[in-house]
């Protein structure tokens, strides 16, 4: 499935809005792409989309046990 950067950001943001708990990067990317195994390009696209959302102040990042979790800023 091919997604443009804006579409990925919208889907990531909607997923985080719908969840009350922080979600790790891999799970978020898998939900957006609806695939169990992601290609390196899909992983990079998800990271870039999340970084863009964080830069805009819409989501926050937290590290826990070496994993990165994301949460929608309410």
C-alpha positions, 0 to 999 in steps of 0.5 A: 500500500502506498501512502503519501506523507500527509496521509500517513500523518493523518492516519497516525494522528487519528490512531493516537487520538483514538487511544488513551495510552501511548503506542510504540512506533512499530505498532503505529506503523503497522496499524497505518500500513495494515501489515505485520512486517514493514519494509525499511522504507515504510519504517522510515516514512512512519518515523518521519511522519511522527517527527513532523507531528511532534515538531508541530506540537500535536503529539509527544514522545517518551522513551521507556525501556529503550522503546519510543512511545507516542501520545496525542497531546490533549 
